[in-house]
Amino acid sequence: MNNRLRVLRAERGWSQQDLAQHLEVSRQSVNAIETGRYDPSLPLAFRIADLFGLPIEAIFLRD
Amino acid sequence: MARYSSPAIRRYSRRLGGCLTLYLILVFAMGWLFRHNPPPAPWNVLLAILPALPVLGVVWTVMRLLVEESDEFWRMLFVRQALIATGFCLTVMTIWDFLQNYDVVAPGQHGFGAAFFWFMGLGVGAVWNAITLWRAEKAADRA
């Protein structure tokens, strides 16, 4: 699944570690999600959406 | 593997250390006892099983890690590692069984039981996870 996480993070000037701290996950989790190697669970996807103030479908895109 | 620590991993490390210490103590103690003063039945059965308990404790420790780890990506990696270990162990033991069935290898386990190969499988799974993390880091560098 594609996503815009890297772009949204960059817009805020956050590092992967910064985003990981906001989401209370590991930096490796953020990296794996950003690079499309791991699709987050629905609860984590909602946390990401809430953090950026966007609907899930504006962050995670169909292949 | 990338550095990662969590309360669940610290508990896992403590439990693992305790189980391995207990295993070493029991395996040497029972070895000495059975060589020098073999206990009568039924105590011999109970005492012979004792060193197996910390090994079961290691399996329980790994299962607790899967339950307690709160980072879902790392939990997925640990689950995959345990599945690889289980598959590796079943593969080795099944092949070994058939080799014994047809008298290609000598009967008996020669000290290498299922737990030994499951722990080896955890090592294989750890290497697989390290490769996954390395590839993810490389992909991030390219982006």
N, CA and C atoms of all chains as a GROMACS GRO file, in nm:
protein
  618
    1MET      N    1   0.086  -0.120   0.000
    1MET     CA    2   0.000   0.000   0.000
    1MET      C    3   0.089   0.125   0.000
    2ASN      N    4   0.059   0.219  -0.090
    2ASN     CA    5   0.136   0.343  -0.095
    2ASN      C    6   0.085   0.440   0.012
    3ASN      N    7   0.171   0.533   0.050
    3ASN     CA    8   0.127   0.634   0.148
    3ASN      C    9   0.206   0.762   0.131
    4ARG      N   10   0.154   0.870   0.192
    4ARG     CA   11   0.215   1.003   0.181
    4ARG      C   12   0.285   1.043   0.310
    5LEU      N   13   0.317   0.945   0.390
    5LEU     CA   14   0.371   0.974   0.523
    5LEU      C   15   0.502   1.054   0.517
    6ARG      N   16   0.588   1.016   0.425
    6ARG     CA   17   0.718   1.083   0.415
    6ARG      C   18   0.699   1.231   0.380
    7VAL      N   19   0.607   1.258   0.286
    7VAL     CA   20   0.581   1.396   0.244
    7VAL      C   21   0.522   1.476   0.358
    8LEU      N   22   0.422   1.417   0.425
    8LEU     CA   23   0.356   1.488   0.537
    8LEU      C   24   0.454   1.516   0.650
    9ARG      N   25   0.542   1.420   0.674
    9ARG     CA   26   0.644   1.438   0.779
    9ARG      C   27   0.740   1.550   0.740
   10ALA      N   28   0.781   1.548   0.612
   10ALA     CA   29   0.876   1.650   0.566
   10ALA      C   30   0.815   1.790   0.572
   11GLU      N   31   0.685   1.800   0.544
   11GLU     CA   32   0.618   1.930   0.549
   11GLU      C   33   0.625   1.992   0.688
   12ARG      N   34   0.630   1.907   0.787
   12ARG     CA   35   0.637   1.956   0.926
   12ARG      C   36   0.780   1.963   0.976
   13GLY      N   37   0.874   1.924   0.894
   13GLY     CA   38   1.014   1.928   0.933
   13GLY      C   39   1.050   1.826   1.039
   14TRP      N   40   0.975   1.718   1.042
   14TRP     CA   41   0.999   1.614   1.143
   14TRP      C   42   1.092   1.507   1.088
   15SER      N   43   1.176   1.456   1.174
   15SER     CA   44   1.256   1.338   1.140
   15SER      C   45   1.169   1.213   1.164
   16GLN      N   46   1.219   1.098   1.120
   16GLN     CA   47   1.147   0.974   1.148
   16GLN      C   48   1.133   0.953   1.298
   17GLN      N   49   1.239   0.990   1.372
   17GLN     CA   50   1.237   0.974   1.517
   17GLN      C   51   1.131   1.063   1.580
   18ASP      N   52   1.118   1.188   1.528
   18ASP     CA   53   1.016   1.280   1.580
   18ASP      C   54   0.876   1.220   1.562
   19LEU      N   55   0.851   1.171   1.441
   19LEU     CA   56   0.719   1.113   1.412
   19LEU      C   57   0.695   0.989   1.499
   20ALA      N   58   0.800   0.910   1.516
   20ALA     CA   59   0.788   0.789   1.599
   20ALA      C   60   0.749   0.826   1.742
   21GLN      N   61   0.808   0.934   1.793
   21GLN     CA   62   0.776   0.978   1.930
   21GLN      C   63   0.631   1.026   1.940
   22HIS      N   64   0.585   1.098   1.838
   22HIS     CA   65   0.445   1.144   1.837
   22HIS      C   66   0.348   1.026   1.837
   23LEU      N   67   0.386   0.922   1.763
   23LEU     CA   68   0.297   0.806   1.748
   23LEU      C   69   0.320   0.700   1.856
   24GLU      N   70   0.427   0.719   1.935
   24GLU     CA   71   0.465   0.620   2.038
   24GLU      C   72   0.491   0.482   1.977
   25VAL      N   73   0.567   0.486   1.867
   25VAL     CA   74   0.614   0.361   1.805
   25VAL      C   75   0.765   0.376   1.783
   26SER      N   76   0.828   0.270   1.734
   26SER     CA   77   0.971   0.276   1.708
   26SER      C   78   1.000   0.349   1.576
   27ARG      N   79   1.122   0.402   1.566
   27ARG     CA   80   1.162   0.466   1.440
   27ARG      C   81   1.159   0.366   1.326
   28GLN      N   82   1.195   0.241   1.356
   28GLN     CA   83   1.195   0.139   1.252
   28GLN      C   84   1.053   0.116   1.198
   29SER      N   85   0.952   0.132   1.286
   29SER     CA   86   0.812   0.118   1.241
   29SER      C   87   0.780   0.226   1.139
   30VAL      N   88   0.817   0.351   1.174
   30VAL     CA   89   0.790   0.463   1.083
   30VAL      C   90   0.859   0.438   0.949
   31ASN      N   91   0.984   0.396   0.955
   31ASN     CA   92   1.060   0.371   0.832
   31ASN      C   93   0.994   0.261   0.748
   32ALA      N   94   0.952   0.153   0.814
   32ALA     CA   95   0.891   0.041   0.742
   32ALA      C   96   0.759   0.083   0.678
   33ILE      N   97   0.682   0.168   0.747
   33ILE     CA   98   0.554   0.215   0.691
   33ILE      C   99   0.581   0.309   0.573
   34GLU      N  100   0.674   0.403   0.594
   34GLU     CA  101   0.704   0.500   0.488
   34GLU      C  102   0.751   0.433   0.359
   35THR      N  103   0.830   0.329   0.374
   35THR     CA  104   0.887   0.263   0.256
   35THR      C  105   0.794   0.155   0.201
   36GLY      N  106   0.674   0.144   0.260
   36GLY     CA  107   0.576   0.049   0.208
   36GLY      C  108   0.607  -0.096   0.240
   37ARG      N  109   0.696  -0.118   0.335
   37ARG     CA  110   0.731  -0.256   0.370
   37ARG      C  111   0.644  -0.311   0.482
   38TYR      N  112   0.566  -0.224   0.542
   38TYR     CA  113   0.475  -0.269   0.648
   38TYR      C  114   0.349  -0.183   0.643
   39ASP      N  115   0.235  -0.249   0.638
   39ASP     CA  116   0.107  -0.178   0.643
   39ASP      C  117   0.060  -0.174   0.788
   40PRO      N  118   0.036  -0.053   0.842
   40PRO     CA  119  -0.002  -0.044   0.984
   40PRO      C  120  -0.141  -0.101   1.009
   41SER      N  121  -0.166  -0.138   1.134
   41SER     CA  122  -0.300  -0.182   1.173
   41SER      C  123  -0.395  -0.063   1.162
   42LEU      N  124  -0.524  -0.092   1.164
   42LEU     CA  125  -0.623   0.016   1.156
   42LEU      C  126  -0.610   0.114   1.274
   43PRO      N  127  -0.593   0.065   1.399
   43PRO     CA  128  -0.576   0.162   1.510
   43PRO      C  129  -0.456   0.255   1.489
   44LEU      N  130  -0.343   0.201   1.440
   44LEU     CA  131  -0.226   0.287   1.418
   44LEU      C  132  -0.251   0.382   1.300
   45ALA      N  133  -0.319   0.333   1.198
   45ALA     CA  134  -0.352   0.420   1.084
   45ALA      C  135  -0.440   0.536   1.130
   46PHE      N  136  -0.534   0.510   1.221
   46PHE     CA  137  -0.618   0.617   1.275
   46PHE      C  138  -0.534   0.715   1.358
   47ARG      N  139  -0.437   0.664   1.434
   47ARG     CA  140  -0.350   0.754   1.513
   47ARG      C  141  -0.271   0.846   1.419
   48ILE      N  142  -0.221   0.787   1.309
   48ILE     CA  143  -0.145   0.867   1.211
   48ILE      C  144  -0.237   0.974   1.151
   49ALA      N  145  -0.358   0.932   1.115
   49ALA     CA  146  -0.453   1.026   1.053
   49ALA      C  147  -0.487   1.138   1.150
   50ASP      N  148  -0.511   1.104   1.276
   50ASP     CA  149  -0.544   1.206   1.377
   50ASP      C  150  -0.428   1.303   1.396
   51LEU      N  151  -0.305   1.250   1.396
   51LEU     CA  152  -0.188   1.335   1.416
   51LEU      C  153  -0.176   1.440   1.307
   52PHE      N  154  -0.203   1.400   1.182
   52PHE     CA  155  -0.190   1.493   1.070
   52PHE      C  156  -0.321   1.566   1.041
   53GLY      N  157  -0.426   1.532   1.113
   53GLY     CA  158  -0.556   1.598   1.092
   53GLY      C  159  -0.614   1.571   0.956
   54LEU      N  160  -0.593   1.451   0.906
   54LEU     CA  161  -0.640   1.413   0.773
   54LEU      C  162  -0.717   1.281   0.781
   55PRO      N  163  -0.808   1.256   0.686
   55PRO     CA  164  -0.869   1.123   0.682
   55PRO      C  165  -0.767   1.019   0.638
   56ILE      N  166  -0.788   0.895   0.679
   56ILE     CA  167  -0.694   0.787   0.647
   56ILE      C  168  -0.668   0.779   0.496
   57GLU      N  169  -0.777   0.794   0.417
   57GLU     CA  170  -0.761   0.776   0.273
   57GLU      C  171  -0.681   0.889   0.207
   58ALA      N  172  -0.656   0.997   0.283
   58ALA     CA  173  -0.570   1.104   0.230
   58ALA      C  174  -0.424   1.075   0.257
   59ILE      N  175  -0.397   0.976   0.338
   59ILE     CA  176  -0.258   0.940   0.373
   59ILE      C  177  -0.221   0.808   0.307
   60PHE      N  178  -0.309   0.710   0.318
   60PHE     CA  179  -0.283   0.577   0.262
   60PHE      C  180  -0.361   0.560   0.132
   61LEU      N  181  -0.289   0.522   0.029
   61LEU     CA  182  -0.346   0.518  -0.105
   61LEU      C  183  -0.350   0.376  -0.158
   62ARG      N  184  -0.454   0.347  -0.235
   62ARG     CA  185  -0.462   0.214  -0.298
   62ARG      C  186  -0.348   0.198  -0.398
   63ASP      N  187  -0.299   0.074  -0.413
   63ASP     CA  188  -0.192   0.047  -0.511
   63ASP      C  189  -0.244   0.076  -0.652
   64MET      N  190   2.121  -0.615   1.363
   64MET     CA  191   1.983  -0.564   1.364
   64MET      C  192   1.981  -0.426   1.426
   65ALA      N  193   1.890  -0.343   1.376
   65ALA     CA  194   1.882  -0.207   1.429
   65ALA      C  195   1.856  -0.212   1.580
   66ARG      N  196   1.912  -0.112   1.648
   66ARG     CA  197   1.896  -0.110   1.793
   66ARG      C  198   1.753  -0.076   1.830
   67TYR      N  199   1.693  -0.156   1.911
   67TYR     CA  200   1.557  -0.130   1.958
   67TYR      C  201   1.542  -0.192   2.094
   68SER      N  202   1.485  -0.118   2.186
   68SER     CA  203   1.460  -0.171   2.318
   68SER      C  204   1.320  -0.126   2.363
   69SER      N  205   1.260  -0.206   2.445
   69SER     CA  206   1.126  -0.173   2.498
   69SER      C  207   1.114  -0.243   2.633
   70PRO      N  208   1.015  -0.202   2.714
   70PRO     CA  209   0.995  -0.273   2.842
   70PRO      C  210   0.976  -0.424   2.821
   71ALA      N  211   0.904  -0.461   2.713
   71ALA     CA  212   0.880  -0.604   2.686
   71ALA      C  213   1.012  -0.676   2.657
   72ILE      N  214   1.100  -0.612   2.583
   72ILE     CA  215   1.229  -0.676   2.549
   72ILE      C  216   1.316  -0.687   2.673
   73ARG      N  217   1.310  -0.586   2.759
   73ARG     CA  218   1.391  -0.593   2.883
   73ARG      C  219   1.340  -0.706   2.973
   74ARG      N  220   1.207  -0.722   2.982
   74ARG     CA  221   1.152  -0.834   3.060
   74ARG      C  222   1.193  -0.967   2.996
   75TYR      N  223   1.187  -0.973   2.864
   75TYR     CA  224   1.226  -1.094   2.791
   75TYR      C  225   1.372  -1.130   2.824
   76SER      N  226   1.459  -1.029   2.822
   76SER     CA  227   1.601  -1.054   2.848
   76SER      C  228   1.622  -1.107   2.990
   77ARG      N  229   1.552  -1.047   3.087
   77ARG     CA  230   1.565  -1.092   3.226
   77ARG      C  231   1.515  -1.236   3.241
   78ARG      N  232   1.398  -1.264   3.182
   78ARG     CA  233   1.342  -1.399   3.192
   78ARG      C  234   1.433  -1.501   3.122
   79LEU      N  235   1.484  -1.464   3.006
   79LEU     CA  236   1.572  -1.554   2.931
   79LEU      C  237   1.698  -1.585   3.012
   80GLY      N  238   1.755  -1.480   3.071
   80GLY     CA  239   1.874  -1.499   3.153
   80GLY      C  240   1.847  -1.592   3.270
   81GLY      N  241   1.731  -1.574   3.334
   81GLY     CA  242   1.693  -1.660   3.447
   81GLY      C  243   1.676  -1.805   3.404
   82CYS      N  244   1.608  -1.826   3.292
   82CYS     CA  245   1.584  -1.962   3.242
   82CYS      C  246   1.716  -2.031   3.206
   83LEU      N  247   1.805  -1.959   3.138
   83LEU     CA  248   1.930  -2.020   3.096
   83LEU      C  249   2.020  -2.052   3.215
   84THR      N  250   2.020  -1.962   3.314
   84THR     CA  251   2.098  -1.987   3.436
   84THR      C  252   2.046  -2.112   3.507
   85LEU      N  253   1.914  -2.118   3.522
   85LEU     CA  254   1.852  -2.233   3.588
   85LEU      C  255   1.880  -2.362   3.510
   86TYR      N  256   1.875  -2.352   3.377
   86TYR     CA  257   1.901  -2.469   3.292
   86TYR      C  258   2.043  -2.522   3.316
   87LEU      N  259   2.139  -2.431   3.316
   87LEU     CA  260   2.279  -2.474   3.336
   87LEU      C  261   2.296  -2.541   3.472
   88ILE      N  262   2.238  -2.480   3.575
   88ILE     CA  263   2.249  -2.537   3.710
   88ILE      C  264   2.187  -2.677   3.713
   89LEU      N  265   2.065  -2.690   3.658
   89LEU     CA  266   1.993  -2.818   3.665
   89LEU      C  267   2.058  -2.925   3.578
   90VAL      N  268   2.105  -2.888   3.461
   90VAL     CA  269   2.162  -2.990   3.372
   90VAL      C  270   2.291  -3.047   3.431
   91PHE      N  271   2.370  -2.961   3.495
   91PHE     CA  272   2.494  -3.011   3.556
   91PHE      C  273   2.462  -3.088   3.685
   92ALA      N  274   2.365  -3.036   3.763
   92ALA     CA  275   2.329  -3.104   3.889
   92ALA      C  276   2.270  -3.241   3.863
   93MET      N  277   2.179  -3.251   3.767
   93MET     CA  278   2.117  -3.381   3.737
   93MET      C  279   2.219  -3.476   3.673
   94GLY      N  280   2.306  -3.421   3.591
   94GLY     CA  281   2.412  -3.504   3.531
   94GLY      C  282   2.499  -3.566   3.638
   95TRP      N  283   2.537  -3.484   3.736
   95TRP     CA  284   2.621  -3.534   3.847
   95TRP      C  285   2.545  -3.637   3.928
   96LEU      N  286   2.417  -3.605   3.960
   96LEU     CA  287   2.335  -3.695   4.042
   96LEU      C  288   2.316  -3.832   3.975
   97PHE      N  289   2.281  -3.832   3.846
   97PHE     CA  290   2.254  -3.958   3.777
   97PHE      C  291   2.381  -4.040   3.753
   98ARG      N  292   2.496  -3.972   3.749
   98ARG     CA  293   2.623  -4.045   3.733
   98ARG      C  294   2.669  -4.107   3.865
   99HIS      N  295   2.653  -4.031   3.975
   99HIS     CA  296   2.710  -4.073   4.103
   99HIS      C  297   2.611  -4.142   4.197
  100ASN      N  298   2.484  -4.104   4.189
  100ASN     CA  299   2.386  -4.162   4.281
  100ASN      C  300   2.248  -4.167   4.213
  101PRO      N  301   2.232  -4.256   4.114
  101PRO     CA  302   2.107  -4.259   4.037
  101PRO      C  303   1.985  -4.276   4.127
  102PRO      N  304   1.890  -4.184   4.120
  102PRO     CA  305   1.772  -4.192   4.208
  102PRO      C  306   1.680  -4.306   4.165
  103PRO      N  307   1.607  -4.366   4.260
  103PRO     CA  308   1.513  -4.475   4.225
  103PRO      C  309   1.385  -4.418   4.164
  104ALA      N  310   1.310  -4.508   4.099
  104ALA     CA  311   1.179  -4.470   4.046
  104ALA      C  312   1.085  -4.442   4.164
  105PRO      N  313   0.991  -4.351   4.159
  105PRO     CA  314   0.963  -4.267   4.043
  105PRO      C  315   1.043  -4.136   4.042
  106TRP      N  316   1.132  -4.119   4.142
  106TRP     CA  317   1.206  -3.992   4.152
  106TRP      C  318   1.295  -3.969   4.031
  107ASN      N  319   1.344  -4.078   3.971
  107ASN     CA  320   1.431  -4.061   3.855
  107ASN      C  321   1.357  -3.990   3.740
  108VAL      N  322   1.228  -4.022   3.728
  108VAL     CA  323   1.150  -3.957   3.620
  108VAL      C  324   1.136  -3.808   3.650
  109LEU      N  325   1.096  -3.777   3.774
  109LEU     CA  326   1.076  -3.636   3.810
  109LEU      C  327   1.205  -3.556   3.799
  110LEU      N  328   1.315  -3.615   3.848
  110LEU     CA  329   1.442  -3.542   3.846
  110LEU      C  330   1.497  -3.529   3.705
  111ALA      N  331   1.474  -3.631   3.620
  111ALA     CA  332   1.522  -3.623   3.481
  111ALA      C  333   1.450  -3.515   3.403
  112ILE      N  334   1.323  -3.489   3.443
  112ILE     CA  335   1.244  -3.387   3.372
  112ILE      C  336   1.287  -3.244   3.411
  113LEU      N  337   1.344  -3.232   3.530
  113LEU     CA  338   1.375  -3.097   3.583
  113LEU      C  339   1.450  -3.006   3.484
  114PRO      N  340   1.558  -3.053   3.417
  114PRO     CA  341   1.628  -2.962   3.324
  114PRO      C  342   1.542  -2.920   3.205
  115ALA      N  343   1.436  -2.997   3.176
  115ALA     CA  344   1.348  -2.960   3.064
  115ALA      C  345   1.263  -2.838   3.097
  116LEU      N  346   1.238  -2.817   3.227
  116LEU     CA  347   1.146  -2.708   3.265
  116LEU      C  348   1.198  -2.569   3.225
  117PRO      N  349   1.328  -2.536   3.249
  117PRO     CA  350   1.374  -2.406   3.202
  117PRO      C  351   1.372  -2.391   3.050
  118VAL      N  352   1.387  -2.504   2.979
  118VAL     CA  353   1.377  -2.497   2.832
  118VAL      C  354   1.235  -2.458   2.792
  119LEU      N  355   1.137  -2.520   2.860
  119LEU     CA  356   0.997  -2.480   2.837
  119LEU      C  357   0.976  -2.334   2.878
  120GLY      N  358   1.050  -2.294   2.982
  120GLY     CA  359   1.044  -2.155   3.027
  120GLY      C  360   1.090  -2.058   2.918
  121VAL      N  361   1.189  -2.100   2.840
  121VAL     CA  362   1.238  -2.014   2.730
  121VAL      C  363   1.127  -1.998   2.625
  122VAL      N  364   1.058  -2.108   2.594
  122VAL     CA  365   0.948  -2.101   2.498
  122VAL      C  366   0.839  -2.007   2.552
  123TRP      N  367   0.806  -2.022   2.682
  123TRP     CA  368   0.708  -1.932   2.745
  123TRP      C  369   0.756  -1.786   2.737
  124THR      N  370   0.886  -1.765   2.760
  124THR     CA  371   0.943  -1.630   2.755
  124THR      C  372   0.924  -1.568   2.617
  125VAL      N  373   0.947  -1.646   2.512
  125VAL     CA  374   0.929  -1.595   2.376
  125VAL      C  375   0.781  -1.562   2.352
  126MET      N  376   0.692  -1.651   2.399
  126MET     CA  377   0.548  -1.626   2.380
  126MET      C  378   0.504  -1.500   2.455
  127ARG      N  379   0.559  -1.479   2.575
  127ARG     CA  380   0.525  -1.357   2.651
  127ARG      C  381   0.571  -1.232   2.576
  128LEU      N  382   0.687  -1.241   2.511
  128LEU     CA  383   0.736  -1.127   2.433
  128LEU      C  384   0.635  -1.091   2.323
  129LEU      N  385   0.579  -1.194   2.259
  129LEU     CA  386   0.483  -1.169   2.152
  129LEU      C  387   0.356  -1.103   2.208
  130VAL      N  388   0.321  -1.138   2.329
  130VAL     CA  389   0.200  -1.080   2.391
  130VAL      C  390   0.228  -0.937   2.441
  131GLU      N  391   0.346  -0.917   2.500
  131GLU     CA  392   0.372  -0.792   2.572
  131GLU      C  393   0.430  -0.680   2.485
  132GLU      N  394   0.492  -0.714   2.371
  132GLU     CA  395   0.552  -0.610   2.288
  132GLU      C  396   0.443  -0.518   2.233
  133SER      N  397   0.454  -0.387   2.259
  133SER     CA  398   0.348  -0.295   2.220
  133SER      C  399   0.369  -0.236   2.081
  134ASP      N  400   0.492  -0.243   2.029
  134ASP     CA  401   0.520  -0.189   1.895
  134ASP      C  402   0.480  -0.296   1.792
  135GLU      N  403   0.376  -0.264   1.713
  135GLU     CA  404   0.319  -0.369   1.628
  135GLU      C  405   0.412  -0.415   1.518
  136PHE      N  406   0.499  -0.328   1.468
  136PHE     CA  407   0.593  -0.370   1.363
  136PHE      C  408   0.694  -0.470   1.419
  137TRP      N  409   0.749  -0.437   1.536
  137TRP     CA  410   0.844  -0.530   1.599
  137TRP      C  411   0.776  -0.659   1.640
  138ARG      N  412   0.649  -0.647   1.686
  138ARG     CA  413   0.576  -0.769   1.722
  138ARG      C  414   0.560  -0.858   1.599
  139MET      N  415   0.532  -0.797   1.482
  139MET     CA  416   0.521  -0.875   1.359
  139MET      C  417   0.654  -0.945   1.329
  140LEU      N  418   0.766  -0.873   1.349
  140LEU     CA  419   0.897  -0.934   1.324
  140LEU      C  420   0.920  -1.051   1.418
  141PHE      N  421   0.884  -1.034   1.546
  141PHE     CA  422   0.905  -1.143   1.644
  141PHE      C  423   0.816  -1.263   1.613
  142VAL      N  424   0.692  -1.237   1.573
  142VAL     CA  425   0.601  -1.347   1.536
  142VAL      C  426   0.659  -1.422   1.417
  143ARG      N  427   0.706  -1.347   1.318
  143ARG     CA  428   0.765  -1.411   1.200
  143ARG      C  429   0.887  -1.494   1.238
  144GLN      N  430   0.967  -1.439   1.330
  144GLN     CA  431   1.086  -1.511   1.377
  144GLN      C  432   1.047  -1.644   1.441
  145ALA      N  433   0.940  -1.641   1.525
  145ALA     CA  434   0.895  -1.764   1.591
  145ALA      C  435   0.839  -1.864   1.489
  146LEU      N  436   0.770  -1.813   1.387
  146LEU     CA  437   0.717  -1.902   1.283
  146LEU      C  438   0.830  -1.965   1.202
  147ILE      N  439   0.932  -1.886   1.172
  147ILE     CA  440   1.048  -1.940   1.100
  147ILE      C  441   1.114  -2.048   1.185
  148ALA      N  442   1.127  -2.021   1.315
  148ALA     CA  443   1.188  -2.120   1.406
  148ALA      C  444   1.108  -2.249   1.407
  149THR      N  445   0.975  -2.236   1.413
  149THR     CA  446   0.889  -2.355   1.415
  149THR      C  447   0.901  -2.432   1.284
  150GLY      N  448   0.899  -2.362   1.173
  150GLY     CA  449   0.915  -2.427   1.043
  150GLY      C  450   1.050  -2.495   1.028
  151PHE      N  451   1.154  -2.426   1.073
  151PHE     CA  452   1.291  -2.481   1.065
  151PHE      C  453   1.300  -2.609   1.148
  152CYS      N  454   1.247  -2.602   1.271
  152CYS     CA  455   1.251  -2.717   1.362
  152CYS      C  456   1.173  -2.836   1.303
  153LEU      N  457   1.053  -2.811   1.255
  153LEU     CA  458   0.971  -2.920   1.198
  153LEU      C  459   1.039  -2.980   1.076
  154THR      N  460   1.101  -2.897   0.994
  154THR     CA  461   1.170  -2.945   0.874
  154THR      C  462   1.285  -3.039   0.911
  155VAL      N  463   1.369  -2.992   1.004
  155VAL     CA  464   1.486  -3.073   1.043
  155VAL      C  465   1.440  -3.203   1.108
  156MET      N  466   1.343  -3.194   1.201
  156MET     CA  467   1.301  -3.314   1.273
  156MET      C  468   1.231  -3.414   1.182
  157THR      N  469   1.153  -3.364   1.086
  157THR     CA  470   1.083  -3.455   0.994
  157THR      C  471   1.184  -3.528   0.905
  158ILE      N  472   1.281  -3.453   0.851
  158ILE     CA  473   1.383  -3.515   0.766
  158ILE      C  474   1.463  -3.617   0.847
  159TRP      N  475   1.498  -3.578   0.969
  159TRP     CA  476   1.576  -3.667   1.057
  159TRP      C  477   1.499  -3.795   1.089
  160ASP      N  478   1.366  -3.779   1.114
  160ASP     CA  479   1.281  -3.896   1.142
  160ASP      C  480   1.288  -3.997   1.027
  161PHE      N  481   1.274  -3.946   0.904
  161PHE     CA  482   1.273  -4.037   0.790
  161PHE      C  483   1.411  -4.100   0.768
  162LEU      N  484   1.516  -4.022   0.790
  162LEU     CA  485   1.651  -4.079   0.778
  162LEU      C  486   1.669  -4.193   0.879
  163GLN      N  487   1.610  -4.177   0.999
  163GLN     CA  488   1.618  -4.283   1.099
  163GLN      C  489   1.529  -4.401   1.062
  164ASN      N  490   1.409  -4.368   1.007
  164ASN     CA  491   1.316  -4.476   0.969
  164ASN      C  492   1.380  -4.574   0.870
  165TYR      N  493   1.462  -4.521   0.780
  165TYR     CA  494   1.523  -4.606   0.677
  165TYR      C  495   1.668  -4.641   0.710
  166ASP      N  496   1.703  -4.622   0.839
  166ASP     CA  497   1.836  -4.662   0.889
  166ASP      C  498   1.951  -4.594   0.815
  167VAL      N  499   1.926  -4.473   0.765
  167VAL     CA  500   2.034  -4.398   0.699
  167VAL      C  501   2.124  -4.335   0.805
  168VAL      N  502   2.063  -4.292   0.916
  168VAL     CA  503   2.141  -4.239   1.029
  168VAL      C  504   2.108  -4.323   1.153
  169ALA      N  505   2.197  -4.317   1.251
  169ALA     CA  506   2.178  -4.396   1.373
  169ALA      C  507   2.058  -4.342   1.451
  170PRO      N  508   1.981  -4.430   1.516
  170PRO     CA  509   1.868  -4.383   1.597
  170PRO      C  510   1.915  -4.301   1.717
  171GLY      N  511   1.821  -4.224   1.772
  171GLY     CA  512   1.856  -4.139   1.886
  171GLY      C  513   1.880  -3.996   1.841
  172GLN      N  514   1.875  -3.906   1.940
  172GLN     CA  515   1.887  -3.763   1.905
  172GLN      C  516   2.028  -3.709   1.928
  173HIS      N  517   2.113  -3.789   1.992
  173HIS     CA  518   2.252  -3.748   2.017
  173HIS      C  519   2.260  -3.612   2.087
  174GLY      N  520   2.165  -3.585   2.173
  174GLY     CA  521   2.167  -3.460   2.249
  174GLY      C  522   2.103  -3.341   2.179
  175PHE      N  523   2.062  -3.360   2.051
  175PHE     CA  524   2.002  -3.250   1.977
  175PHE      C  525   1.852  -3.273   1.965
  176GLY      N  526   1.777  -3.218   2.059
  176GLY     CA  527   1.632  -3.236   2.059
  176GLY      C  528   1.563  -3.128   1.978
  177ALA      N  529   1.429  -3.133   1.980
  177ALA     CA  530   1.349  -3.037   1.903
  177ALA      C  531   1.378  -2.894   1.949
  178ALA      N  532   1.393  -2.876   2.082
  178ALA     CA  533   1.415  -2.741   2.134
  178ALA      C  534   1.543  -2.680   2.077
  179PHE      N  535   1.648  -2.765   2.065
  179PHE     CA  536   1.775  -2.716   2.010
  179PHE      C  537   1.754  -2.658   1.871
  180PHE      N  538   1.678  -2.731   1.786
  180PHE     CA  539   1.658  -2.683   1.648
  180PHE      C  540   1.561  -2.565   1.643
  181TRP      N  541   1.468  -2.558   1.740
  181TRP     CA  542   1.380  -2.441   1.745
  181TRP      C  543   1.460  -2.316   1.779
  182PHE      N  544   1.553  -2.330   1.874
  182PHE     CA  545   1.638  -2.215   1.909
  182PHE      C  546   1.728  -2.177   1.791
  183MET      N  547   1.778  -2.278   1.720
  183MET     CA  548   1.856  -2.248   1.598
  183MET      C  549   1.769  -2.173   1.497
  184GLY      N  550   1.643  -2.216   1.488
  184GLY     CA  551   1.549  -2.150   1.397
  184GLY      C  552   1.524  -2.005   1.436
  185LEU      N  553   1.525  -1.977   1.566
  185LEU     CA  554   1.512  -1.837   1.610
  185LEU      C  555   1.629  -1.754   1.558
  186GLY      N  556   1.745  -1.816   1.555
  186GLY     CA  557   1.863  -1.749   1.500
  186GLY      C  558   1.847  -1.720   1.352
  187VAL      N  559   1.794  -1.820   1.279
  187VAL     CA  560   1.768  -1.800   1.135
  187VAL      C  561   1.667  -1.686   1.116
  188GLY      N  562   1.562  -1.686   1.200
  188GLY     CA  563   1.460  -1.582   1.193
  188GLY      C  564   1.518  -1.444   1.224
  189ALA      N  565   1.612  -1.440   1.318
  189ALA     CA  566   1.675  -1.312   1.354
  189ALA      C  567   1.755  -1.257   1.237
  190VAL      N  568   1.823  -1.346   1.164
  190VAL     CA  569   1.898  -1.303   1.045
  190VAL      C  570   1.802  -1.249   0.940
  191TRP      N  571   1.689  -1.320   0.921
  191TRP     CA  572   1.588  -1.277   0.824
  191TRP      C  573   1.535  -1.138   0.860
  192ASN      N  574   1.507  -1.117   0.988
  192ASN     CA  575   1.459  -0.987   1.035
  192ASN      C  576   1.564  -0.878   1.012
  193ALA      N  577   1.689  -0.911   1.038
  193ALA     CA  578   1.797  -0.814   1.018
  193ALA      C  579   1.804  -0.772   0.872
  194ILE      N  580   1.785  -0.869   0.782
  194ILE     CA  581   1.787  -0.838   0.638
  194ILE      C  582   1.668  -0.748   0.603
  195THR      N  583   1.550  -0.777   0.659
  195THR     CA  584   1.431  -0.695   0.636
  195THR      C  585   1.456  -0.550   0.678
  196LEU      N  586   1.513  -0.532   0.798
  196LEU     CA  587   1.538  -0.398   0.850
  196LEU      C  588   1.644  -0.327   0.766
  197TRP      N  589   1.745  -0.401   0.726
  197TRP     CA  590   1.852  -0.342   0.643
  197TRP      C  591   1.796  -0.295   0.510
  198ARG      N  592   1.710  -0.376   0.449
  198ARG     CA  593   1.651  -0.340   0.320
  198ARG      C  594   1.560  -0.218   0.334
  199ALA      N  595   1.487  -0.210   0.446
  199ALA     CA  596   1.399  -0.094   0.470
  199ALA      C  597   1.482   0.033   0.485
  200GLU      N  598   1.596   0.023   0.555
  200GLU     CA  599   1.684   0.140   0.572
  200GLU      C  600   1.740   0.183   0.436
  201LYS      N  601   1.778   0.085   0.354
  201LYS     CA  602   1.834   0.116   0.221
  201LYS      C  603   1.727   0.183   0.135
  202ALA      N  604   1.603   0.133   0.144
  202ALA     CA  605   1.494   0.190   0.066
  202ALA      C  606   1.469   0.335   0.108
  203ALA      N  607   1.480   0.361   0.238
  203ALA     CA  608   1.460   0.498   0.289
  203ALA      C  609   1.573   0.589   0.240
  204ASP      N  610   1.696   0.536   0.235
  204ASP     CA  611   1.809   0.615   0.187
  204ASP      C  612   1.792   0.654   0.040
  205ARG      N  613   1.733   0.561  -0.038
  205ARG     CA  614   1.716   0.587  -0.182
  205ARG      C  615   1.604   0.687  -0.208
  206ALA      N  616   1.505   0.693  -0.115
  206ALA     CA  617   1.386   0.779  -0.137
  206ALA      C  618   1.421   0.927  -0.126
   0.00000   0.00000   0.00000
